[in-house]
Amino acid sequence: MRGTQSINHLGHLTIGGVDTTWLAQSFGTPLYVYDVALMKQNVNLMKQAFEEFPVQWQIAYASKAFSSVAMYQLVDQLGLALDVVSGGELYTAIQAGLDPKHIHFHGNNKSEQELSFALDQGIGTIIVDNDFELDMLSELTVARQQSVDVLFRITPGVEAHTHEYITTGQEDSKFGFNVNDQTIENAVRLAQSHSLMNLKGLHWHIGSQIFESMGFVTAIKNMFGHIKAWRDRLGFTPEILNVGGGFGIQYTKEDDPIPLDTHIREIVQQIQQASEQLKMPVPEVWVEPGRALVGEAGTTLYTAGAKKHVPGIRTYLSVDGGMTDNLRPALYQSKYEAMNASKADIKADQTVSLAGKCCESGDMLIWDACLPETLPGDLIAVFCTGAYGYSMANNYNRLPRPAVVFVENGDAQLVVRRETYADLVRHDLDYTLSLSGVGNKS
Ligand SMILES: Cc1ncc(COP(=O)(O)O)c(C=O)c1O
């Protein structure tokens, strides 16, 4: 059980003090349910760890993990900054009423229109990813006579995943300036001589679902080697170091990530120590967690439907959602755990494989889940779906995207409406080519 999850006297799973069977009846299924108290707890854990150090810091929520107006408003209330990676995420943040100064704009292929939109809004920071973008931004700032703060995204030569990290030297990645490449030095020189682009510092992101801090620490050590060289050669000292996100969470019992506050302490200590060695002021430390703030706080509720027993092989139990609301199992073979939320007090002693309802054999949510005897109509809760669930949701097979509710202290609030069939055809237009005869437009 995570966060505020509990089992009530009816044997139903509750989240945020709300009975999940009531949520399903009131809002329908599939349904994403977010435990607001758990999101707040995650944020506080990180904040308290930062507060132990005499450093300037910032937590920016990586909103690709779950983006919606209400989520952005919660992030703002909690005093976090926001990381967006597209004009659409930025637009959502503006609609949510966020101060653009608290927003960072990421992305490896920002369009001129997106950069202009960001400048129109008075964006806080642009994380410049490559020299193509740098030139475009340079021209835009000059044409508009508008200044902007920038960080340069670097591929730091370290790639981390779960317990493993690899030092790759020249990293093969579509993101960022290569750390060993001349283009980064040229970019620093350009920014230094530019009157409107304020180069504030550097950004890197070494991966996702990272369980240990060794990868973060190694990246910092590597980067300080380069920071020394750039200081000596170019006179550039970063005021801000943004070490990205990627802090791992516990999807299943097999996952054992270190706590969020431990990550923060190890990152800050390493940056302090490396700065002291170079006798440079300790830069502001920025982090960009997505999954770690919202992943475990999200649960998806499904209604059980068809059951198929393949003798001697397995039992399939289909639910009313699947790869349309949770793409991760099909995309990355990600593992999840589930519970029969309407029989949460009954011993789970049967093995069934939870299938989605899409026309793909690969649309399996969980292979070999452990549930009690489950009948059609029972409520299934799949845990830990708060990150990259709704944000990767899609309309494959023309399934409407589910609703999202926030729960806290016994209250539930709908924060994203369920799509309707009418929504599915909202942007479709009639076929009319045949009415105008055989056209020759060449
Ligand atoms: C630049 C950057 N920052 C932050 C994140 C958030 O990662 P996570 O959700 O694993 O914390 C990502 C994820 O892809 C990213 O690319």
The ligand as an ORCA input file, in Angstrom:
! r2SCAN-3c Opt
* xyz 0 1
  C      15.455     16.600    -19.626
  C      14.602     15.777    -18.753
  N      14.378     16.191    -17.507
  C      13.588     15.486    -16.663
  C      12.994     14.312    -17.070
  C      12.114     13.591    -16.101
  O      12.527     12.306    -15.896
  P      11.824     11.434    -14.740
  O      10.361     11.468    -15.007
  O      12.404     10.083    -14.906
  O      12.168     12.085    -13.443
  C      13.223     13.828    -18.359
  C      12.612     12.573    -18.811
  O      12.707     12.127    -19.903
  C      14.047     14.586    -19.234
  O      14.297     14.187    -20.478
*
